[in-house]
Amino acid sequence: MTEPRNPGMSSVPQSNPSHTESSSQAVEMDPVEYTLRKRLPRKLPKRRNDVYVNMKTDFRAQLARCQKLLDGGGHREICVHGLGLAINRAINIALQLQASSQGALQLAANTSTVELIDDLEPEDPDEAGEPMTRTRNNSAIHIKVFYPDPQ
Amino acid sequence: MSAAKAKRREKKMRNQPANVQYPSPPQVESRAENGGGGEGLHLTGGQSDADPSSKKEGSAPVRHGWVRGYHKDGGGYNTEMPNHITAGAFARARAAEVSAMLKAATKTTCSSHVFQVLPKHMRRRAMSHNTKRLPRRLRDVANRMKEKNLLAGLKKRKEPVKSKSRKARRRHGNLLLEFNRRQRKNIWLETHIWHAKRFHMVKKWGYCLGVRPTYKCYRPCYRAMSSHCLLQDLSYYCCIELKGEEDKLLAALTQLTCKEAGPTFSAAMFLSGARQGSVTVYRAGRYPSDPLGPVTFLWRPQTPGLTHRQLWIWAHPALKQDLLPELQSACQCSEAVAPPVEPEVSRAEADPTPRAEPNPDNELKAGAKRKRRCKDGSEPPAKRILGDGTRLPTSPVTWRSSSTGLVINDLTMEIIRYRLIGPQSHSVLAETLEAATVCDELKFSPLWWPEHCKDQSNMNLHQQQTDVFNVLKGIYSTGELPPGTVLGLTVDDPRLTLPRQKVKAVPCVNQDPVGDEEKRNQLMLQGVPLQCCQSFLWERSVRDNVTDNKISEQELNRMRSELLVPGSRLGPGPQQGRVPVLLVHQPGKQVGDELGSWGAGWDLLLPKGWGMAFWVPLVYREVRVSGLHMSLKHSQNKAAPHFPHDYPDCPAGSRFQEEQEAEFLDTFRRRPPAKRTNYIKHGCLAPFRCPWQQLAEEWELLVTDGGADRKGGVQTQMTRKSHEVIEEVTSQQNVAAASPPSCFTVLRNRRSLRLLSSWCRPPTCRGQRRGRGAAAALPLSDSAVTSFHATHKMSVVWVRLTLLSKGKPEAHAMVCAPTAEDLKLFGKSPENCGPQEPPHKDHYKSRINRKKKSFKTATPSQESDDPTASTDPHSPSDLLQGLWPDPLPSVVSHCSRVTLGWVTQGDFSLAVGRGEALGFVSVSGLLHTLLKQPPELRGTLLLRNPTSLHYRFVRLNIDV
């Protein structure tokens, strides 16, 4: 059932920006055969100091949210997560936070791979039979932004 | 003024004896011979009462009676006297006059109260309460009046006294009888009483349904949908069961659908029974015209060794009356089968349960049933109606075909359907439902579950289903599941695990063993294994058994009170019911780029009778409950058409449109004329309905005629052209009334929609690169458009419009094509608010005024002739100020921007954070517009609300 990752799909822009917000889009793989629908990435429970970055919300708003968590929220550390296209933005946010703190903040970045699931719906259902699913991998980044302990 | 006077006079005359009359000119002669006396004397009789008609008399040529002021001709008495008097006749006449006078004098002339006889300065407070405050001469009358009032009041009060006391009325049995009486016309859902206490109820489609809660909860409901769980009772959806051999069923059903519009009944993934499908049904063989409406359907998974299949079709009640005859004719099921005896059991008028009769020894064991039996013996049965209460017990619900062997069953109200919307809906389900505990009792039992437990294969299946359900608990959000998954399950009575307080259901993802991770991934990839989709809910006998053997709430409470440790949980014993349920996953938003899987959730199908037993435990998991209003918003956020609002080509949809128009017109009429919107001035031809047929026809004419000079592409040319065409149209409409015109259709062909969708996007945007299949193959060009247009004549297409600036679209807003100048302005600054429509002139206003004026001048003359007939101020007029009278002029070119279509639903979308509108546009018009737009601004249109002159820029999306 599960197909290996199609190299042709790498050109498809990744619009699953984060765990929290993502989009499934109708994509033409092979217009006659299948319709591709992306399922949501797996969600995990979220702490208060977890920030999932997406591409839909304004950058400044997300930055301000992180800043607020660090300043007023009473958190010594926050975690900024980004998936796919949003990795860039997550890094950006973390660097901005560090720059605006005049060196008080430190960063620790981890990367990971997230397994995503696509549904392939046959266009002509009578012939093609069962709908197919396949998994593909996508990169994610988790940046810990924290005040180092004084000692 | 004079009308009132005439009325007063009439009233006075009513009290007069027949032989005494007030003088009025035409009656002079008759009185002369009647009384035999002088007219002058007569007149004095008349004058004894203050003559109200004296003023009028003054204007009459012959004067009688007193005349106010000095008059030249003497005015007063007639000097001519009779020569002789007949004494008897004269005396009789005078006696009659005297008695009339006395009668008139004793009678109070004024209408209602004694107090009103008194001049204002003599009136006192609370005179009616204490008659001693009146002058003595009026006291008697007042006392008499008071007594009379008291008596009348008593009489009035007596009538309701006839019904029983409140205590008696609220007694359980009587209350149920009353409830049964009240649901004879409109079906009540099982949760009706719960809803009626909390919701605004409305009678629609033969049901009593909740529209929205009485408390304010629009935003909380939205939040529940997008982050927690929203609950809805969808039991009013009608289920139609089809049974028969698979190929025969499919052969019958393929007539109703078409593969071009998406997967049909025969699609492999649905046919196996692992997924729920949805499809638009057409009249047999009539695709693409004559659609009936959307249905969802579910096949029963094949049981090994059986060729018969079972199919449930769920349809909206507004659709059922069209769908059922169509299905019958398609399956050739015309023989109505007399309803079996079993369904009668649940009716109110049915006698004590026949099921209980054969095994009285079991009956005696369970306390509940014994009690019920005694009750049945002593008092008339007052059972709550389960199922369809409006149907006659003798009306058939089953139809059979003798040639093909297919059977159609109408299962309306037999199965309860609850919809849970939101990412946490399955954690709510996981907390509420608990897989049934096995009960290994060897004795014979009337319940179905112990019997089933004896069979090992059943137990294996149950174990598998339980495992899958437990794995599901580890999933955080409903949107992660394969869309349309079906899971059968048998659960314990959820009332046993009812929490004492409301608790919020939260997902428990953390404490997963490693093995579950594997299983979960397997489940997510391949879906629920096929055998787990089987459920005993499909079996009628099991359903009836479960319904009949439900433990009453009272009995349950008694058992709770008998627990050794008060407050501890009741364990699931052997006599408690196990309920077969079906869980059906509802995919959320599947089309379009944004908000994927928004609004995904689960549907819970239950046997009838168990509605409240599941409803309250669900509500105790802190879900929000909503009604019809929110289901509309749900589909709006999903950008899906909502039945019957957005199906104007279906019979139910057009009926709905008519109702909606009547309703809007009524609210419009109820406003004072000066406060009504003048839609003519706003250039809005049809503010309360959308004339789709006219739109499609006009665009058809425009495109076929304007095909030659389309290259010119100048808007003004176009509008001029359209004006000419319109005259043609209107003239043609009169001619073509006799011949049946081809109806407009809604474009549902998936391939064409996809092509159209790619054309609507600017080529630089992501979508175009992505959809390199169709769009790359066929770029937007004249020839492509012509061929597309040739295949889809007279069609409209469902679109989603997102506002680019501020503004909130409303229903029936116009979708217009921007001119080249507008687009230029837009290109300079995308935040530009958009052009203005010059105000139109209301030519009908003067006509209405003229009419009114002429009406006014006409009235006094009428009045003088006939005072009674002239009081009606409303003359039948079809002109209503501010609305265009029928027939409408050209809808396309009425305004300065060409109209492409209308919005059927529009609101500020909380999901997107902007105004969003859904509606239809004409395909021909859309293509025509797209061709002329510069490629980078393709798909930019204008939207104008019916009450505004301001056009706003919108982006058009066609989601496939």
Contacts between the chains, C-beta under 8 A, distances in Angstrom:
chain1	res1	chain2	res2	distance
A	1	B	525	6.8
A	1	B	526	6.2
A	2	B	525	6.3
A	12	B	770	6.5
A	13	B	766	5.9
A	13	B	769	7.8
A	13	B	770	7.3
A	15	B	593	7.3
A	15	B	766	7.9
A	22	B	596	6.3
A	23	B	593	5.5
A	23	B	594	5.6
A	23	B	595	6.9
A	23	B	596	4.5
A	24	B	590	7.1
A	24	B	596	3.2
A	24	B	597	6.2
A	25	B	592	7.8
A	25	B	593	4.9
A	25	B	596	7.2
A	25	B	770	7.2
A	26	B	590	7.9
A	26	B	591	6.5
A	26	B	592	7.8
A	26	B	959	7.7
A	26	B	960	5.8
A	27	B	770	5.6
A	27	B	771	7.2
A	28	B	754	7.7
A	28	B	770	7.3
A	28	B	771	4.9
A	28	B	772	6.8
A	28	B	773	3.7
A	28	B	774	6.5
A	30	B	773	7.2
A	31	B	754	7.5
A	31	B	773	3.4
A	31	B	774	5.4
A	37	B	483	7.6
A	37	B	590	6.0
A	37	B	596	7.9
A	38	B	596	6.5
A	39	B	479	6.9
A	39	B	480	6.1
A	39	B	482	7.8
A	39	B	524	7.9
A	39	B	596	7.9
A	39	B	597	6.9
A	40	B	477	6.3
A	40	B	479	4.2
A	40	B	480	5.5
A	40	B	596	6.5
A	40	B	597	5.1
A	41	B	480	7.9
A	42	B	476	6.9
A	42	B	480	5.8
A	43	B	423	7.7
A	43	B	476	3.9
A	43	B	477	4.7
A	43	B	480	7.0
A	44	B	476	6.5
A	44	B	509	6.5
A	45	B	476	7.0
A	45	B	507	7.2
A	45	B	509	5.4
A	45	B	510	6.5
A	56	B	594	7.7
A	115	B	521	7.9
A	117	B	480	7.8
A	117	B	524	6.0
A	117	B	525	6.5
A	119	B	482	6.7
A	119	B	483	6.8
A	121	B	263	7.9
A	122	B	268	8.0
A	122	B	269	7.9
A	123	B	750	7.6
A	124	B	259	6.9
A	125	B	259	7.9
A	125	B	263	4.1
A	125	B	264	7.5
A	125	B	266	7.8
A	125	B	267	3.3
A	125	B	268	5.9
A	125	B	269	6.5
A	125	B	270	7.8
A	126	B	259	7.0
A	126	B	264	8.0
A	126	B	266	5.7
A	126	B	267	6.4
A	126	B	268	6.9
A	128	B	268	7.4
A	129	B	268	4.5
A	129	B	269	7.8
A	130	B	268	6.1
A	130	B	269	5.9
A	130	B	272	8.0
A	131	B	269	4.9
A	131	B	275	7.8
A	133	B	482	6.9
A	133	B	524	7.9
A	133	B	525	5.0
A	133	B	526	7.0
A	133	B	527	7.9
A	135	B	525	6.8
